[in-house]
Amino acid sequence: MPVIEVEGLRKRYGAIAAVDGVNFQVDRGEVFGMLGPNGAGKTTTVEILEGLRPRDGGTVRVLGLDPSHAARAIKARIGVQLQQVALFPDLKVPEIIELFASFYGRGGVAGGLIERLGLQERRTARVKELSGGQQQRLSVALAAVNDPELVFLDEPTTGMDPQARRNLWGVVEQFKSEGRTVFLTTHYMEEAERLCDRVAVMDHGRIIALDAPGRLVRAHFNEDAIEFAQCDGLSTDDLRPLPEVTSAALEGDRFAVFSARVPETMAALLDLARARKLPLEDLRVRHATLEDVFLKLTGRTLRD
């Protein structure tokens, strides 16, 4: 039986359809990612699964139970890390972990979780003294105090430096190795590609693509990208007619030109730059990514 089953899920806020007929399932032991910009409906979907928000329509099963009628039973078996949490500011790190563990009749778990989340140096610190990234790690520790079967992580690495982010990736990989299921929302493409067995791309309340990261990229791109910094005097209209180009886009402050045959496209691009006396700064060739898939499907980048 899948750990999560969702069919025709709907949720409205007045005239806005936050979740508009969503269907998916999550298998036991997988890391399932949900990607999308702010306002796509990710957090609403997750909160319905966690039993924190009622749905307007559709069928939802979490660990075989309906969150609308069995929220208490579900919460005993899941771990939840929210984007924003309000913790007791004057409690020390071990104290708040043991407090949360006591809600589930458990104890003596603080030491292991502090080490697991890399909080050893902040063992004696109060919650209010932690940085934003350290509070995120503490939040993940609190999500694991009840030895959950299913862990929800809602943008868990927001505010973390690159090293802390990679350390948390190791925690997610350990959850998976222990047989736990992880439902992850994220803004970071590298994170999704590294951790997720499958990802659902969500936009305007709907899932517009769902598959393994590599298969999603291959389904939409057989080309490589020539990428360089944006420069005055050049537009995507100039780039699309170049030989072997299938598409061209401006991603932030960089051009991405997708080519079926990079040498032919590169030669024509360099000729164009010389003719117009344009610099091609930070020029590189890369494979297509999930970010490219999202831009192709929605016409905007993930953080728009």
C-alpha positions as CSV (number, residue, x, y, z in Angstrom):
1,M,0.0,0.0,0.0
2,P,1.4,3.5,-0.8
3,V,2.2,5.6,2.2
4,I,0.3,8.6,0.6
5,E,-2.5,8.4,-1.9
6,V,-4.1,11.6,-3.2
7,E,-6.9,11.8,-5.8
8,G,-8.7,14.9,-7.0
9,L,-7.5,17.0,-4.1
10,R,-9.0,20.5,-4.1
11,K,-8.7,23.5,-1.8
12,R,-10.0,27.0,-2.4
13,Y,-9.6,30.4,-0.7
14,G,-12.4,32.4,-2.0
15,A,-12.0,32.8,-5.8
16,I,-8.5,31.3,-5.6
17,A,-8.0,27.6,-6.3
18,A,-4.9,26.9,-4.2
19,V,-5.0,23.2,-5.0
20,D,-6.9,22.3,-8.2
21,G,-7.5,18.6,-8.7
22,V,-4.2,17.1,-7.6
23,N,-3.4,13.4,-8.0
24,F,-0.3,11.5,-6.9
25,Q,1.0,8.7,-4.6
26,V,4.1,8.2,-2.5
27,D,5.6,4.8,-2.1
28,R,7.1,3.5,1.1
29,G,10.8,4.2,1.6
30,E,11.1,6.8,-1.2
31,V,12.1,10.5,-1.0
32,F,9.3,12.3,-2.8
33,G,9.9,15.9,-3.8
34,M,7.4,18.6,-4.6
35,L,8.7,21.6,-6.4
36,G,7.1,24.9,-7.3
37,P,7.3,28.7,-6.7
38,N,5.7,30.4,-3.8
39,G,1.9,30.3,-4.2
40,A,2.0,27.1,-6.3
41,G,0.0,25.2,-3.7
42,K,2.8,23.1,-2.2
43,T,2.4,24.1,1.4
44,T,-1.4,23.9,1.3
45,T,-1.1,20.3,-0.1
46,V,1.4,19.3,2.6
47,E,-0.7,20.8,5.4
48,I,-3.8,18.8,4.2
49,L,-1.7,15.6,4.3
50,E,-0.5,16.4,7.8
51,G,-4.0,17.0,9.1
52,L,-3.4,20.6,9.7
53,R,-5.8,22.0,7.1
54,P,-9.2,20.7,5.9
55,R,-9.7,19.9,2.2
56,D,-12.6,21.0,0.0
57,G,-12.7,17.9,-2.2
58,G,-10.9,14.8,-3.2
59,T,-9.6,11.7,-1.5
60,V,-6.5,11.6,0.8
61,R,-4.9,8.6,2.5
62,V,-1.8,8.9,4.7
63,L,-0.5,5.6,6.1
64,G,-3.9,4.2,5.1
65,L,-5.9,6.8,7.1
66,D,-7.9,9.8,6.2
67,P,-6.4,13.0,7.8
68,S,-9.8,14.5,8.1
69,H,-11.0,11.7,10.5
70,A,-7.8,10.2,11.9
71,A,-5.5,13.2,12.3
72,R,-4.4,12.2,15.8
73,A,-3.5,8.6,14.8
74,I,-1.6,9.9,11.8
75,K,0.3,12.5,13.8
76,A,1.6,9.8,16.2
77,R,3.3,8.1,13.2
78,I,4.7,11.1,11.2
79,G,7.3,13.8,11.7
80,V,6.7,17.3,10.6
81,Q,9.2,20.2,10.0
82,L,7.4,23.4,9.1
83,Q,8.8,26.4,7.3
84,Q,8.1,28.6,10.3
85,V,7.9,27.4,13.8
86,A,7.3,29.1,17.2
87,L,9.5,27.5,19.8
88,F,10.1,28.3,23.5
89,P,12.9,30.8,23.1
90,D,14.4,30.4,26.6
91,L,14.7,26.6,26.5
92,K,18.1,25.0,25.8
93,V,18.4,22.7,22.8
94,P,18.4,19.4,24.7
95,E,15.5,20.7,26.9
96,I,13.2,21.4,23.9
97,I,14.0,18.1,22.2
98,E,13.2,16.2,25.3
99,L,10.0,18.2,25.8
100,F,8.8,17.3,22.3
101,A,9.8,13.7,22.9
102,S,7.8,13.5,26.1
103,F,4.6,14.2,24.0
104,Y,5.1,10.8,22.5
105,G,6.1,9.0,25.7
106,R,9.8,8.9,24.7
107,G,12.9,10.2,26.4
108,G,16.7,10.2,26.2
109,V,16.7,11.1,22.5
110,A,18.3,14.5,22.7
111,G,21.9,13.4,22.6
112,G,21.6,11.3,19.4
113,L,19.5,13.9,17.6
114,I,21.9,16.8,18.5
115,E,24.8,14.8,17.1
116,R,22.8,13.7,14.0
117,L,21.8,17.3,13.1
118,G,25.3,18.8,13.8
119,L,24.2,20.9,16.8
120,Q,26.9,19.7,19.2
121,E,28.5,23.2,19.5
122,R,25.1,24.7,20.4
123,R,24.2,22.1,23.0
124,T,24.0,24.6,25.8
125,A,22.5,27.4,23.7
126,R,18.9,28.7,24.2
127,V,16.6,28.6,21.2
128,K,16.6,32.4,20.9
129,E,20.4,32.3,20.5
130,L,20.4,30.0,17.5
131,S,20.9,31.3,13.9
132,G,18.2,30.8,11.3
133,G,20.0,27.8,9.9
134,Q,20.5,26.2,13.3
135,Q,16.8,26.7,14.1
136,Q,16.0,24.9,10.9
137,R,18.2,21.9,12.0
138,L,16.6,21.9,15.4
139,S,13.2,21.8,13.7
140,V,14.2,18.7,11.7
141,A,15.5,17.1,15.0
142,L,12.0,17.8,16.5
143,A,10.4,16.1,13.5
144,A,12.3,12.9,14.3
145,V,11.7,12.7,18.1
146,N,8.9,10.1,17.7
147,D,10.8,7.7,15.4
148,P,8.3,8.5,12.5
149,E,7.5,6.3,9.5
150,L,6.9,9.3,7.3
151,V,8.8,12.6,7.6
152,F,7.5,15.9,6.1
153,L,10.2,18.4,5.4
154,D,9.0,21.8,4.1
155,E,11.9,23.7,2.6
156,P,14.2,22.4,5.4
157,T,17.5,24.0,4.1
158,T,16.2,27.5,3.8
159,G,18.6,29.9,5.5
160,M,21.4,27.4,5.7
161,D,24.9,27.9,4.3
162,P,26.1,25.4,1.7
163,Q,28.0,23.1,4.1
164,A,25.0,23.0,6.5
165,R,22.7,22.2,3.6
166,R,24.9,19.3,2.5
167,N,25.0,18.0,6.1
168,L,21.2,18.0,6.2
169,W,21.1,16.1,2.9
170,G,23.0,13.4,4.7
171,V,20.3,13.3,7.4
172,V,17.6,12.9,4.7
173,E,19.7,10.1,3.1
174,Q,20.0,8.4,6.5
175,F,16.2,8.6,6.9
176,K,15.8,6.8,3.6
177,S,18.4,4.1,4.5
178,E,16.4,3.4,7.7
179,G,13.3,2.7,5.6
180,R,11.5,5.9,6.4
181,T,9.5,7.8,3.7
182,V,10.4,11.5,3.2
183,F,8.1,14.1,1.6
184,L,10.2,17.1,0.7
185,T,9.4,20.5,-0.6
186,T,12.3,22.6,-1.8
187,H,13.3,25.6,-3.9
188,Y,16.7,24.1,-4.6
189,M,17.1,22.1,-7.8
190,E,20.4,20.6,-6.8
191,E,18.7,19.4,-3.6
192,A,15.9,17.7,-5.5
193,E,18.2,16.1,-8.0
194,R,20.4,14.8,-5.3
195,L,17.8,13.5,-2.8
196,C,14.5,12.7,-4.6
197,D,13.5,9.4,-6.2
198,R,10.6,11.2,-7.8
199,V,9.5,14.8,-8.0
200,A,6.2,16.5,-8.7
201,V,6.4,19.9,-10.4
202,M,3.5,22.1,-9.1
203,D,2.3,25.4,-10.5
204,H,-1.0,27.3,-10.0
205,G,-2.4,24.5,-7.9
206,R,-1.8,21.7,-10.3
207,I,0.8,19.1,-10.8
208,I,2.2,19.7,-14.3
209,A,4.9,16.9,-14.3
210,L,5.8,14.0,-12.1
211,D,8.7,11.5,-12.6
212,A,12.2,10.7,-11.5
213,P,14.4,13.8,-11.9
214,G,16.6,12.3,-14.6
215,R,13.6,11.1,-16.6
216,L,11.9,14.5,-16.4
217,V,14.9,16.2,-17.8
218,R,15.3,13.6,-20.6
219,A,11.6,13.8,-21.4
220,H,11.9,17.6,-22.1
221,F,15.5,18.0,-23.2
222,N,17.8,16.0,-25.5
223,E,20.0,19.1,-25.8
224,D,22.8,20.7,-23.8
225,A,22.8,24.4,-22.8
226,I,25.3,27.0,-23.7
227,E,25.1,29.5,-20.9
228,F,26.6,33.0,-20.6
229,A,26.0,36.3,-18.8
230,Q,23.4,38.7,-20.2
231,C,24.8,41.5,-22.2
232,D,23.4,44.6,-23.9
233,G,22.8,44.3,-27.6
234,L,21.7,40.7,-27.5
235,S,18.3,39.1,-27.0
236,T,16.7,35.7,-27.2
237,D,15.3,36.7,-30.6
238,D,18.9,36.9,-31.8
239,L,19.8,33.5,-30.3
240,R,16.9,31.3,-31.5
241,P,17.8,31.4,-35.2
242,L,21.4,30.1,-34.6
243,P,22.1,26.7,-36.1
244,E,20.9,23.6,-34.1
245,V,19.2,25.8,-31.4
246,T,15.9,24.4,-30.1
247,S,15.2,27.1,-27.6
248,A,16.7,30.1,-25.9
249,A,15.8,31.8,-22.6
250,L,16.9,34.4,-20.2
251,E,17.2,32.8,-16.8
252,G,17.8,35.5,-14.3
253,D,20.8,37.4,-15.5
254,R,22.1,34.6,-17.8
255,F,21.2,33.4,-21.3
256,A,20.6,29.7,-21.8
257,V,20.8,28.5,-25.4
258,F,19.8,24.9,-25.9
259,S,21.5,23.2,-28.8
260,A,21.2,19.7,-30.4
261,R,24.8,20.1,-31.6
262,V,26.9,22.4,-29.4
263,P,29.9,22.9,-31.7
264,E,27.8,24.2,-34.6
265,T,25.8,26.5,-32.3
266,M,28.9,27.7,-30.5
267,A,30.7,28.6,-33.7
268,A,27.7,30.7,-34.9
269,L,27.4,32.3,-31.5
270,L,31.0,33.4,-31.5
271,D,30.7,34.8,-35.0
272,L,27.6,36.8,-33.9
273,A,29.5,38.1,-30.8
274,R,32.5,39.2,-32.9
275,A,30.3,40.9,-35.5
276,R,28.6,42.9,-32.9
277,K,31.7,43.3,-30.7
278,L,29.8,41.8,-27.7
279,P,31.5,40.1,-24.7
280,L,30.4,36.6,-23.9
281,E,31.3,36.5,-20.2
282,D,31.3,33.4,-18.0
283,L,30.6,31.2,-21.1
284,R,30.0,27.5,-20.2
285,V,28.3,24.4,-21.5
286,R,26.1,22.3,-19.2
287,H,23.5,19.6,-19.3
288,A,19.8,20.5,-18.8
289,T,18.5,20.6,-15.3
290,L,15.2,20.5,-13.4
291,E,15.3,24.3,-13.4
292,D,15.2,24.2,-17.2
293,V,12.3,21.8,-17.2
294,F,10.4,24.1,-14.9
295,L,11.1,27.1,-17.0
296,K,10.0,25.3,-20.1
297,L,6.8,24.1,-18.6
298,T,5.8,27.3,-16.8
299,G,7.6,30.1,-18.5
300,R,9.2,31.3,-15.3
301,T,11.9,30.3,-12.9
302,L,11.3,28.4,-9.7
303,R,11.6,31.4,-7.4
304,D,9.4,33.8,-9.5
